[in-house]
C-alpha cells in the first residue's frame, strides 16, 4: 500500500506475499506470524459493563465517550455518577438553593454562576 521504486518492486512483492497478510477485519497489513495474535487482541468480541458487544479495539473509546455507564461529574456538586443518571441528578441537584454571600437571597444552585450579574 505504499509506493515502491520500480527497481525493487519484484523483490518487494515476493517478500510481501511470503511474509505479510491483509487482516480480513480491518484491512491492515500484518506480518503472517502476528496475524493470530492481532485478531485475538484487536478483533475479539468483548462485552462492556453496559452489556454492549464490540471488538476489543473499540472498547476503550466506547468506555470513554459513548458508554451510558461511563463516569461523569455533576456540574453542581462534583459527585461522580454514571452518564445515564446525570440528567436526572442535575435536575434535582441544580434545584437546591444556597444563600448568596453578597445579598443574602437564596439562589438556585444552577443560577449561581449568573447571579452576580443581577445581585443587589
N, CA, C and O atoms as a printed pandas DataFrame, in Angstrom:
     atom_number atom_name residue_name chain_id  residue_number  x_coord  y_coord  z_coord
0              1         N          UNK        A               1    0.812   -1.206    0.000
1              2        CA          UNK        A               1    0.000    0.000    0.000
2              3         C          UNK        A               1    0.855    1.270    0.000
3              4         O          UNK        A               1    0.378    2.344    0.365
4              5         N          UNK        A               2    2.081    1.144   -0.399
5              6        CA          UNK        A               2    2.975    2.306   -0.499
6              7         C          UNK        A               2    3.685    2.260   -1.840
7              8         O          UNK        A               2    3.776    1.211   -2.478
8              9         N          UNK        A               3    4.187    3.413   -2.257
9             10        CA          UNK        A               3    4.956    3.466   -3.499
10            11         C          UNK        A               3    6.304    2.774   -3.294
11            12         O          UNK        A               3    6.995    2.994   -2.299
12            13         N          UNK        A               4    6.645    1.947   -4.252
13            14        CA          UNK        A               4    7.907    1.203   -4.218
14            15         C          UNK        A               4    8.665    1.533   -5.497
15            16         O          UNK        A               4    8.078    1.529   -6.580
16            17         N          UNK        A               5    9.957    1.816   -5.390
17            18        CA          UNK        A               5   10.721    2.045   -6.626
18            19         C          UNK        A               5   10.605    0.831   -7.554
19            20         O          UNK        A               5   10.663   -0.312   -7.101
20            21         N          UNK        A               6   10.445    1.084   -8.828
21            22        CA          UNK        A               6   10.257    0.020   -9.816
22            23         C          UNK        A               6   11.385   -1.004   -9.770
23            24         O          UNK        A               6   11.159   -2.193   -9.996
24            25         N          UNK        A               7   12.574   -0.554   -9.484
25            26        CA          UNK        A               7   13.733   -1.456   -9.418
26            27         C          UNK        A               7   13.554   -2.498   -8.324
27            28         O          UNK        A               7   13.970   -3.645   -8.486
28            29         N          UNK        A               8   12.943   -2.112   -7.219
29            30        CA          UNK        A               8   12.781   -3.015   -6.067
30            31         C          UNK        A               8   11.433   -3.732   -6.037
31            32         O          UNK        A               8   11.192   -4.548   -5.148
32            33         N          UNK        A               9   10.561   -3.443   -6.982
33            34        CA          UNK        A               9    9.190   -3.908   -6.878
34            35         C          UNK        A               9    9.061   -5.428   -6.847
35            36         O          UNK        A               9    8.336   -5.952   -6.002
36            37         N          UNK        A              10    9.717   -6.133   -7.710
37            38        CA          UNK        A              10    9.572   -7.595   -7.772
38            39         C          UNK        A              10   10.047   -8.234   -6.473
39            40         O          UNK        A              10    9.380   -9.121   -5.940
40            41         N          UNK        A              11   11.185   -7.797   -5.961
41            42        CA          UNK        A              11   11.704   -8.348   -4.704
42            43         C          UNK        A              11   10.747   -7.991   -3.554
43            44         O          UNK        A              11   10.470   -8.815   -2.682
44            45         N          UNK        A              12   10.261   -6.773   -3.574
45            46        CA          UNK        A              12    9.329   -6.344   -2.531
46            47         C          UNK        A              12    8.037   -7.175   -2.586
47            48         O          UNK        A              12    7.543   -7.625   -1.552
48            49         N          UNK        A              13    7.508   -7.372   -3.765
49            50        CA          UNK        A              13    6.276   -8.138   -3.908
50            51         C          UNK        A              13    6.462   -9.576   -3.429
51            52         O          UNK        A              13    5.582  -10.122   -2.764
52            53         N          UNK        A              14    7.576  -10.184   -3.753
53            54        CA          UNK        A              14    7.859  -11.554   -3.296
54            55         C          UNK        A              14    7.925  -11.583   -1.766
55            56         O          UNK        A              14    7.367  -12.478   -1.131
56            57         N          UNK        A              15    8.602  -10.610   -1.192
57            58        CA          UNK        A              15    8.717  -10.527    0.271
58            59         C          UNK        A              15    7.334  -10.380    0.919
59            60         O          UNK        A              15    7.022  -11.065    1.893
60            61         N          UNK        A              16    6.524   -9.496    0.378
61            62        CA          UNK        A              16    5.187   -9.270    0.948
62            63         C          UNK        A              16    4.312  -10.514    0.844
63            64         O          UNK        A              16    3.648  -10.892    1.809
64            65         N          UNK        A              17    4.312  -11.139   -0.305
65            66        CA          UNK        A              17    3.471  -12.334   -0.470
66            67         C          UNK        A              17    3.886  -13.440    0.487
67            68         O          UNK        A              17    3.054  -14.226    0.942
68            69         N          UNK        A              18    5.153  -13.493    0.784
69            70        CA          UNK        A              18    5.667  -14.543    1.659
70            71         C          UNK        A              18    5.442  -14.213    3.139
71            72         O          UNK        A              18    5.232  -15.123    3.941
72            73         N          UNK        A              19    5.483  -12.926    3.516
73            74        CA          UNK        A              19    5.528  -12.556    4.933
74            75         C          UNK        A              19    4.356  -11.718    5.461
75            76         O          UNK        A              19    4.189  -11.592    6.674
76            77         N          UNK        A              20    3.556  -11.155    4.578
77            78        CA          UNK        A              20    2.516  -10.220    5.007
78            79         C          UNK        A              20    1.139  -10.729    4.603
79            80         O          UNK        A              20    0.961  -11.305    3.530
80            81         N          UNK        A              21    0.160  -10.501    5.493
81            82        CA          UNK        A              21   -1.242  -10.806    5.191
82            83         C          UNK        A              21   -2.067   -9.544    5.414
83            84         O          UNK        A              21   -1.679   -8.662    6.180
84            85         N          UNK        A              22   -3.185   -9.472    4.752
85            86        CA          UNK        A              22   -4.134   -8.385    4.967
86            87         C          UNK        A              22   -5.187   -8.886    5.951
87            88         O          UNK        A              22   -5.814   -9.920    5.721
88            89         N          UNK        A              23   -5.377   -8.164    7.030
89            90        CA          UNK        A              23   -6.365   -8.560    8.026
90            91         C          UNK        A              23   -7.759   -8.506    7.394
91            92         O          UNK        A              23   -8.129   -7.488    6.810
92            93         N          UNK        A              24   -8.525   -9.577    7.502
93            94        CA          UNK        A              24   -9.863   -9.595    6.898
94            95         C          UNK        A              24  -10.862   -8.672    7.600
95            96         O          UNK        A              24  -11.926   -8.392    7.049
96            97         N          UNK        A              25  -10.541   -8.200    8.794
97            98        CA          UNK        A              25  -11.449   -7.338    9.548
98            99         C          UNK        A              25  -11.158   -5.853    9.348
99           100         O          UNK        A              25  -12.074   -5.055    9.147
100          101         N          UNK        A              26   -9.863   -5.485    9.405
101          102        CA          UNK        A              26   -9.527   -4.055    9.352
102          103         C          UNK        A              26   -8.688   -3.667    8.143
103          104         O          UNK        A              26   -8.386   -2.488    7.956
104          105         N          UNK        A              27   -8.311   -4.629    7.328
105          106        CA          UNK        A              27   -7.531   -4.414    6.109
106          107         C          UNK        A              27   -6.122   -3.863    6.344
107          108         O          UNK        A              27   -5.500   -3.337    5.421
108          109         N          UNK        A              28   -5.617   -3.981    7.575
109          110        CA          UNK        A              28   -4.237   -3.598    7.852
110          111         C          UNK        A              28   -3.296   -4.682    7.351
111          112         O          UNK        A              28   -3.659   -5.856    7.288
112          113         N          UNK        A              29   -2.090   -4.276    6.998
113          114        CA          UNK        A              29   -1.048   -5.230    6.612
114          115         C          UNK        A              29   -0.379   -5.724    7.886
115          116         O          UNK        A              29    0.170   -4.938    8.657
116          117         N          UNK        A              30   -0.432   -7.031    8.097
117          118        CA          UNK        A              30    0.077   -7.630    9.325
118          119         C          UNK        A              30    1.049   -8.755    8.949
119          120         O          UNK        A              30    0.765   -9.546    8.050
120          121         N          UNK        A              31    2.198   -8.823    9.640
121          122        CA          UNK        A              31    3.074   -9.976    9.408
122          123         C          UNK        A              31    2.325  -11.276    9.678
123          124         O          UNK        A              31    1.577  -11.377   10.651
124          125         N          UNK        A              32    2.529  -12.278    8.809
125          126        CA          UNK        A              32    1.796  -13.541    8.945
126          127         C          UNK        A              32    1.977  -14.168   10.321
127          128         O          UNK        A              32    1.041  -14.754   10.864
128          129         N          UNK        A              33    3.170  -14.049   10.884
129          130        CA          UNK        A              33    3.427  -14.657   12.187
130          131         C          UNK        A              33    2.674  -13.953   13.319
131          132         O          UNK        A              33    2.560  -14.507   14.412
132          133         N          UNK        A              34    2.162  -12.752   13.081
133          134        CA          UNK        A              34    1.442  -11.995   14.111
134          135         C          UNK        A              34   -0.071  -11.934   13.875
135          136         O          UNK        A              34   -0.799  -11.354   14.680
136          137         N          UNK        A              35   -0.541  -12.521   12.788
137          138        CA          UNK        A              35   -1.955  -12.399   12.432
138          139         C          UNK        A              35   -2.876  -12.984   13.505
139          140         O          UNK        A              35   -3.863  -12.353   13.880
140          141         N          UNK        A              36   -2.567  -14.166   13.994
141          142        CA          UNK        A              36   -3.429  -14.793   15.001
142          143         C          UNK        A              36   -3.508  -13.893   16.243
143          144         O          UNK        A              36   -4.595  -13.655   16.770
144          145         N          UNK        A              37   -2.371  -13.402   16.702
145          146        CA          UNK        A              37   -2.336  -12.528   17.873
146          147         C          UNK        A              37   -3.088  -11.223   17.598
147          148         O          UNK        A              37   -3.806  -10.732   18.469
148          149         N          UNK        A              38   -2.932  -10.657   16.396
149          150        CA          UNK        A              38   -3.627   -9.433   16.015
150          151         C          UNK        A              38   -5.142   -9.628   16.090
151          152         O          UNK        A              38   -5.847   -8.800   16.666
152          153         N          UNK        A              39   -5.631  -10.697   15.522
153          154        CA          UNK        A              39   -7.081  -10.958   15.519
154          155         C          UNK        A              39   -7.584  -11.183   16.943
155          156         O          UNK        A              39   -8.643  -10.675   17.313
156          157         N          UNK        A              40   -6.832  -11.941   17.746
157          158        CA          UNK        A              40   -7.257  -12.221   19.116
158          159         C          UNK        A              40   -7.216  -10.983   20.002
159          160         O          UNK        A              40   -8.038  -10.856   20.909
160          161         N          UNK        A              41   -6.289  -10.078   19.765
161          162        CA          UNK        A              41   -6.183   -8.906   20.634
162          163         C          UNK        A              41   -7.026   -7.730   20.146
163          164         O          UNK        A              41   -7.543   -6.967   20.963
164          165         N          UNK        A              42   -7.173   -7.571   18.837
165          166        CA          UNK        A              42   -7.878   -6.408   18.292
166          167         C          UNK        A              42   -9.323   -6.681   17.896
167          168         O          UNK        A              42  -10.173   -5.800   18.026
168          169         N          UNK        A              43   -9.610   -7.871   17.421
169          170        CA          UNK        A              43  -10.928   -8.123   16.822
170          171         C          UNK        A              43  -11.804   -9.102   17.595
171          172         O          UNK        A              43  -12.920   -9.395   17.167
172          173         N          UNK        A              44  -11.322   -9.609   18.716
173          174        CA          UNK        A              44  -12.150  -10.497   19.520
174          175         C          UNK        A              44  -13.311   -9.686   20.082
175          176         O          UNK        A              44  -13.142   -8.515   20.423
176          177         N          UNK        A              45  -14.474  -10.292   20.180
177          178        CA          UNK        A              45  -15.664   -9.617   20.695
178          179         C          UNK        A              45  -15.630   -9.618   22.225
179          180         O          UNK        A              45  -15.405  -10.656   22.847
180          181         N          UNK        A              46  -15.853   -8.458   22.818
181          182        CA          UNK        A              46  -15.918   -8.314   24.267
182          183         C          UNK        A              46  -17.240   -7.632   24.623
183          184         O          UNK        A              46  -17.878   -7.007   23.776
184          185         N          UNK        A              47  -17.632   -7.761   25.872
185          186        CA          UNK        A              47  -18.867   -7.139   26.328
186          187         C          UNK        A              47  -18.533   -6.081   27.368
187          188         O          UNK        A              47  -17.843   -6.354   28.350
188          189         N          UNK        A              48  -19.025   -4.885   27.144
189          190        CA          UNK        A              48  -18.832   -3.769   28.073
190          191         C          UNK        A              48  -19.746   -3.971   29.284
191          192         O          UNK        A              48  -20.678   -4.773   29.246
192          193         N          UNK        A              49  -19.463   -3.230   30.358
193          194        CA          UNK        A              49  -20.312   -3.314   31.548
194          195         C          UNK        A              49  -21.756   -2.885   31.262
195          196         O          UNK        A              49  -22.665   -3.212   32.024
196          197         N          UNK        A              50  -21.963   -2.144   30.150
197          198        CA          UNK        A              50  -23.326   -1.750   29.761
198          199         C          UNK        A              50  -24.005   -2.833   28.920
199          200         O          UNK        A              50  -25.125   -2.645   28.446
200          201         N          UNK        A              51  -23.334   -3.945   28.740
201          202        CA          UNK        A              51  -23.824   -5.122   28.010
202          203         C          UNK        A              51  -23.793   -4.976   26.492
203          204         O          UNK        A              51  -24.385   -5.788   25.781
204          205         N          UNK        A              52  -23.120   -3.965   25.996
205          206        CA          UNK        A              52  -22.959   -3.815   24.553
206          207         C          UNK        A              52  -21.738   -4.634   24.127
207          208         O          UNK        A              52  -20.707   -4.619   24.800
208          209         N          UNK        A              53  -21.861   -5.345   23.011
209          210        CA          UNK        A              53  -20.777   -6.176   22.497
210          211         C          UNK        A              53  -20.087   -5.452   21.347
211          212         O          UNK        A              53  -20.739   -4.863   20.485
212          213         N          UNK        A              54  -18.746   -5.506   21.349
213          214        CA          UNK        A              54  -17.954   -4.825   20.318
214          215         C          UNK        A              54  -16.570   -5.464   20.240
215          216         O          UNK        A              54  -16.210   -6.307   21.062
216          217         N          UNK        A              55  -15.805   -5.045   19.234
217          218        CA          UNK        A              55  -14.428   -5.507   19.132
218          219         C          UNK        A              55  -13.608   -4.915   20.265
219          220         O          UNK        A              55  -13.845   -3.787   20.696
220          221         N          UNK        A              56  -12.639   -5.691   20.745
221          222        CA          UNK        A              56  -11.785   -5.254   21.839
222          223         C          UNK        A              56  -11.103   -3.922   21.534
223          224         O          UNK        A              56  -10.936   -3.101   22.437
224          225         N          UNK        A              57  -10.712   -3.694   20.296
225          226        CA          UNK        A              57  -10.011   -2.463   19.930
226          227         C          UNK        A              57  -10.896   -1.226   20.069
227          228         O          UNK        A              57  -10.381   -0.111   20.150
228          229         N          UNK        A              58  -12.215   -1.401   20.097
229          230        CA          UNK        A              58  -13.144   -0.272   20.207
230          231         C          UNK        A              58  -13.603   -0.005   21.639
231          232         O          UNK        A              58  -14.228    1.019   21.913
232          233         N          UNK        A              59  -13.293   -0.920   22.544
233          234        CA          UNK        A              59  -13.814   -0.829   23.905
234          235         C          UNK        A              59  -13.349    0.420   24.637
235          236         O          UNK        A              59  -14.162    1.079   25.284
236          237         N          UNK        A              60  -12.076    0.767   24.557
237          238        CA          UNK        A              60  -11.555    1.914   25.296
238          239         C          UNK        A              60  -12.246    3.217   24.879
239          240         O          UNK        A              60  -12.630    4.015   25.733
240          241         N          UNK        A              61  -12.405    3.431   23.575
241          242        CA          UNK        A              61  -13.106    4.636   23.107
242          243         C          UNK        A              61  -14.568    4.625   23.540
243          244         O          UNK        A              61  -15.109    5.659   23.932
244          245         N          UNK        A              62  -15.201    3.472   23.471
245          246        CA          UNK        A              62  -16.597    3.350   23.892
246          247         C          UNK        A              62  -16.750    3.728   25.365
247          248         O          UNK        A              62  -17.633    4.505   25.727
248          249         N          UNK        A              63  -15.878    3.168   26.212
249          250        CA          UNK        A              63  -15.965    3.449   27.645
250          251         C          UNK        A              63  -15.705    4.924   27.955
251          252         O          UNK        A              63  -16.238    5.455   28.929
252          253         N          UNK        A              64  -14.894    5.582   27.139
253          254        CA          UNK        A              64  -14.559    6.986   27.393
254          255         C          UNK        A              64  -15.590    7.968   26.851
255          256         O          UNK        A              64  -15.755    9.056   27.403
256          257         N          UNK        A              65  -16.292    7.597   25.769
257          258        CA          UNK        A              65  -17.125    8.621   25.141
258          259         C          UNK        A              65  -18.599    8.268   24.924
259          260         O          UNK        A              65  -19.437    9.170   24.930
260          261         N          UNK        A              66  -18.942    7.012   24.736
261          262        CA          UNK        A              66  -20.333    6.705   24.399
262          263         C          UNK        A              66  -21.049    5.759   25.363
263          264         O          UNK        A              66  -22.268    5.605   25.279
264          265         N          UNK        A              67  -20.321    5.131   26.266
265          266        CA          UNK        A              67  -20.949    4.175   27.183
266          267         C          UNK        A              67  -21.920    4.908   28.112
267          268         O          UNK        A              67  -21.540    5.904   28.727
268          269         N          UNK        A              68  -23.158    4.438   28.224
269          270        CA          UNK        A              68  -24.108    5.103   29.117
270          271         C          UNK        A              68  -23.732    4.955   30.591
271          272         O          UNK        A              68  -24.277    5.663   31.438
272          273         N          UNK        A              69  -22.811    4.047   30.907
273          274        CA          UNK        A              69  -22.380    3.856   32.291
274          275         C          UNK        A              69  -21.027    4.508   32.585
275          276         O          UNK        A              69  -20.462    4.299   33.659
276          277         N          UNK        A              70  -20.504    5.300   31.637
277          278        CA          UNK        A              70  -19.208    5.945   31.872
278          279         C          UNK        A              70  -19.340    6.951   33.024
279          280         O          UNK        A              70  -20.379    7.595   33.170
280          281         N          UNK        A              71  -18.300    7.083   33.828
281          282        CA          UNK        A              71  -18.384    8.015   34.957
282          283         C          UNK        A              71  -18.258    9.474   34.506
283          284         O          UNK        A              71  -17.401    9.810   33.688
284          285         N          UNK        A              72  -19.112   10.324   35.046
285          286        CA          UNK        A              72  -19.092   11.764   34.771
286          287         C          UNK        A              72  -19.306   12.508   36.090
287          288         O          UNK        A              72  -19.786   11.937   37.069
288          289         N          UNK        A              73  -18.942   13.785   36.096
289          290        CA          UNK        A              73  -19.100   14.601   37.293
290          291         C          UNK        A              73  -20.296   15.535   37.152
291          292         O          UNK        A              73  -20.528   16.112   36.089
292          293         N          UNK        A              74  -21.041   15.672   38.224
293          294        CA          UNK        A              74  -22.135   16.638   38.272
294          295         C          UNK        A              74  -21.522   18.039   38.265
295          296         O          UNK        A              74  -20.574   18.305   39.003
296          297         N          UNK        A              75  -22.054   18.921   37.444
297          298        CA          UNK        A              75  -21.520   20.276   37.351
298          299         C          UNK        A              75  -21.798   21.107   38.591
299          300         O          UNK        A              75  -21.177   22.153   38.780
300          301         N          UNK        A              76  -22.717   20.666   39.441
301          302        CA          UNK        A              76  -23.088   21.447   40.611
302          303         C          UNK        A              76  -22.424   20.969   41.902
303          304         O          UNK        A              76  -22.080   21.786   42.756
304          305         N          UNK        A              77  -22.240   19.654   42.055
305          306        CA          UNK        A              77  -21.692   19.154   43.322
306          307         C          UNK        A              77  -20.426   18.306   43.145
307          308         O          UNK        A              77  -19.856   17.833   44.128
308          309         N          UNK        A              78  -19.990   18.115   41.910
309          310        CA          UNK        A              78  -18.778   17.345   41.592
310          311         C          UNK        A              78  -18.823   15.889   42.071
311          312         O          UNK        A              78  -17.775   15.263   42.229
312          313         N          UNK        A              79  -20.006   15.353   42.299
313          314        CA          UNK        A              79  -20.113   13.940   42.627
314          315         C          UNK        A              79  -20.008   13.149   41.321
315          316         O          UNK        A              79  -20.516   13.583   40.287
316          317         N          UNK        A              80  -19.354   11.999   41.371
317          318        CA          UNK        A              80  -19.206   11.166   40.178
318          319         C          UNK        A              80  -20.355   10.172   40.113
319          320         O          UNK        A              80  -20.679    9.512   41.100
320          321         N          UNK        A              81  -20.976   10.073   38.924
321          322        CA          UNK        A              81  -22.064    9.138   38.716
322          323         C          UNK        A              81  -22.083    8.688   37.264
323          324         O          UNK        A              81  -21.371    9.246   36.429
324          325         N          UNK        A              82  -22.893    7.686   36.961
325          326        CA          UNK        A              82  -22.994    7.171   35.598
326          327         C          UNK        A              82  -23.679    8.195   34.695
327          328         O          UNK        A              82  -24.607    8.888   35.112
328          329         N          UNK        A              83  -23.203    8.281   33.447
329          330        CA          UNK        A              83  -23.736    9.246   32.488
330          331         C          UNK        A              83  -25.250    9.152   32.360
331          332         O          UNK        A              83  -25.926   10.177   32.271
332          333         N          UNK        A              84  -25.790    7.941   32.349
333          334        CA          UNK        A              84  -27.238    7.793   32.165
334          335         C          UNK        A              84  -28.046    8.263   33.379
335          336         O          UNK        A              84  -29.273    8.332   33.302
336          337         N          UNK        A              85  -27.398    8.583   34.478
337          338        CA          UNK        A              85  -28.069    9.119   35.670
338          339         C          UNK        A              85  -27.839   10.630   35.821
339          340         O          UNK        A              85  -28.445   11.263   36.686
340          341         N          UNK        A              86  -26.972   11.204   34.989
341          342        CA          UNK        A              86  -26.561   12.596   35.149
342          343         C          UNK        A              86  -27.713   13.582   35.009
343          344         O          UNK        A              86  -27.875   14.453   35.865
344          345         N          UNK        A              87  -28.510   13.471   33.963
345          346        CA          UNK        A              87  -29.574   14.449   33.721
346          347         C          UNK        A              87  -30.556   14.507   34.888
347          348         O          UNK        A              87  -30.898   15.588   35.368
348          349         N          UNK        A              88  -30.998   13.361   35.331
349          350        CA          UNK        A              88  -31.940   13.321   36.452
350          351         C          UNK        A              88  -31.307   13.914   37.712
351          352         O          UNK        A              88  -31.947   14.678   38.434
352          353         N          UNK        A              89  -30.041   13.558   37.970
353          354        CA          UNK        A              89  -29.347   14.076   39.144
354          355         C          UNK        A              89  -29.193   15.593   39.071
355          356         O          UNK        A              89  -29.453   16.285   40.056
356          357         N          UNK        A              90  -28.773   16.120   37.916
357          358        CA          UNK        A              90  -28.542   17.556   37.798
358          359         C          UNK        A              90  -29.838   18.359   37.881
359          360         O          UNK        A              90  -29.817   19.495   38.354
360          361         N          UNK        A              91  -30.956   17.805   37.438
361          362        CA          UNK        A              91  -32.240   18.485   37.617
362          363         C          UNK        A              91  -32.537   18.684   39.101
363          364         O          UNK        A              91  -32.969   19.755   39.526
364          365         N          UNK        A              92  -32.299   17.640   39.870
365          366        CA          UNK        A              92  -32.519   17.707   41.312
366          367         C          UNK        A              92  -31.459   18.583   41.978
367          368         O          UNK        A              92  -31.783   19.480   42.757
368          369         N          UNK        A              93  -30.209   18.320   41.670
369          370        CA          UNK        A              93  -29.094   18.995   42.335
370          371         C          UNK        A              93  -29.095   20.502   42.043
371          372         O          UNK        A              93  -28.839   21.302   42.942
372          373         N          UNK        A              94  -29.379   20.890   40.808
373          374        CA          UNK        A              94  -29.398   22.301   40.436
374          375         C          UNK        A              94  -30.577   23.060   41.017
375          376         O          UNK        A              94  -30.574   24.291   41.035
376          377         N          UNK        A              95  -31.590   22.337   41.496
377          378        CA          UNK        A              95  -32.771   22.988   42.070
378          379         C          UNK        A              95  -32.595   23.301   43.559
379          380         O          UNK        A              95  -33.448   23.945   44.169
380          381         N          UNK        A              96  -31.485   22.843   44.135
381          382        CA          UNK        A              96  -31.217   23.210   45.531
382          383         C          UNK        A              96  -30.916   24.708   45.590
383          384         O          UNK        A              96  -30.589   25.319   44.572
384          385         N          UNK        A              97  -31.025   25.288   46.762
385          386        CA          UNK        A              97  -30.706   26.711   46.906
386          387         C          UNK        A              97  -29.558   26.894   47.889
387          388         O          UNK        A              97  -29.363   26.095   48.805
388          389         N          UNK        A              98  -28.818   27.950   47.677
389          390        CA          UNK        A              98  -27.750   28.355   48.589
390          391         C          UNK        A              98  -27.839   29.866   48.758
391          392         O          UNK        A              98  -28.187   30.578   47.817
392          393         N          UNK        A              99  -27.527   30.355   49.952
393          394        CA          UNK        A              99  -27.601   31.807   50.154
394          395         C          UNK        A              99  -26.449   32.521   49.438
395          396         O          UNK        A              99  -25.313   32.048   49.434
396          397         N          UNK        A             100  -26.768   33.658   48.840
397          398        CA          UNK        A             100  -25.758   34.489   48.185
398          399         C          UNK        A             100  -24.960   35.195   49.279
399          400         O          UNK        A             100  -25.542   35.766   50.201
400          401         N          UNK        A             101  -23.638   35.160   49.180
401          402        CA          UNK        A             101  -22.794   35.803   50.167
402          403         C          UNK        A             101  -22.896   37.318   50.142
403          404         O          UNK        A             101  -22.609   37.971   51.145
404          405         N          UNK        A             102  -23.303   37.889   49.011
405          406        CA          UNK        A             102  -23.376   39.346   48.885
406          407         C          UNK        A             102  -24.737   39.902   49.287
407          408         O          UNK        A             102  -24.817   40.851   50.067
408          409         N          UNK        A             103  -25.815   39.308   48.751
409          410        CA          UNK        A             103  -27.145   39.886   49.006
410          411         C          UNK        A             103  -27.966   39.092   50.010
411          412         O          UNK        A             103  -28.991   39.577   50.488
412          413         N          UNK        A             104  -27.535   37.888   50.336
413          414        CA          UNK        A             104  -28.239   37.079   51.326
414          415         C          UNK        A             104  -29.447   36.324   50.809
415          416         O          UNK        A             104  -30.028   35.529   51.548
416          417         N          UNK        A             105  -29.846   36.546   49.558
417          418        CA          UNK        A             105  -31.005   35.837   48.992
418          419         C          UNK        A             105  -30.652   34.379   48.717
419          420         O          UNK        A             105  -29.500   34.055   48.427
420          421         N          UNK        A             106  -31.650   33.505   48.810
421          422        CA          UNK        A             106  -31.450   32.114   48.420
422          423         C          UNK        A             106  -31.511   32.033   46.901
423          424         O          UNK        A             106  -32.454   32.518   46.277
424          425         N          UNK        A             107  -30.490   31.412   46.319
425          426        CA          UNK        A             107  -30.368   31.343   44.864
426          427         C          UNK        A             107  -30.267   29.872   44.457
427          428         O          UNK        A             107  -29.576   29.087   45.107
428          429         N          UNK        A             108  -30.958   29.509   43.382
429          430        CA          UNK        A             108  -30.839   28.149   42.853
430          431         C          UNK        A             108  -29.385   27.877   42.494
431          432         O          UNK        A             108  -28.710   28.737   41.929
432          433         N          UNK        A             109  -28.909   26.693   42.817
433          434        CA          UNK        A             109  -27.521   26.327   42.541
434          435         C          UNK        A             109  -27.221   26.463   41.047
435          436         O          UNK        A             109  -26.137   26.915   40.679
436          437         N          UNK        A             110  -28.163   26.081   40.183
437          438        CA          UNK        A             110  -27.917   26.180   38.744
438          439         C          UNK        A             110  -27.832   27.628   38.258
439          440         O          UNK        A             110  -27.378   27.871   37.140
440          441         N          UNK        A             111  -28.264   28.601   39.085
441          442        CA          UNK        A             111  -28.204   30.011   38.708
442          443         C          UNK        A             111  -27.082   30.777   39.417
443          444         O          UNK        A             111  -26.940   31.985   39.224
444          445         N          UNK        A             112  -26.291   30.086   40.230
445          446        CA          UNK        A             112  -25.242   30.758   40.993
446          447         C          UNK        A             112  -24.203   31.447   40.104
447          448         O          UNK        A             112  -23.703   32.513   40.464
448          449         N          UNK        A             113  -23.876   30.872   38.977
449          450        CA          UNK        A             113  -22.872   31.480   38.077
450          451         C          UNK        A             113  -23.380   32.785   37.478
451          452         O          UNK        A             113  -22.605   33.722   37.285
452          453         N          UNK        A             114  -24.665   32.853   37.185
453          454        CA          UNK        A             114  -25.258   34.051   36.586
454          455         C          UNK        A             114  -25.690   35.079   37.620
455          456         O          UNK        A             114  -25.860   36.252   37.286
456          457         N          UNK        A             115  -25.868   34.666   38.858
457          458        CA          UNK        A             115  -26.406   35.551   39.889
458          459         C          UNK        A             115  -25.588   36.820   40.131
459          460         O          UNK        A             115  -26.187   37.875   40.335
460          461         N          UNK        A             116  -24.263   36.777   40.119
461          462        CA          UNK        A             116  -23.511   38.019   40.378
462          463         C          UNK        A             116  -23.871   39.171   39.439
463          464         O          UNK        A             116  -23.731   40.332   39.824
464          465         N          UNK        A             117  -24.324   38.886   38.236
465          466        CA          UNK        A             117  -24.708   39.963   37.287
466          467         C          UNK        A             117  -25.973   40.693   37.743
467          468         O          UNK        A             117  -26.142   41.876   37.445
468          469         N          UNK        A             118  -26.864   40.000   38.465
469          470        CA          UNK        A             118  -28.120   40.607   38.885
470          471         C          UNK        A             118  -28.189   40.816   40.395
471          472         O          UNK        A             118  -29.198   41.296   40.912
472          473         N          UNK        A             119  -27.137   40.462   41.091
473          474        CA          UNK        A             119  -27.097   40.529   42.551
474          475         C          UNK        A             119  -27.223   41.987   43.009
475          476         O          UNK        A             119  -26.615   42.890   42.434
476          477         N          UNK        A             120  -28.014   42.191   44.042
477          478        CA          UNK        A             120  -28.116   43.504   44.662
478          479         C          UNK        A             120  -29.039   44.403   43.901
479          480         O          UNK        A             120  -29.239   45.553   44.290
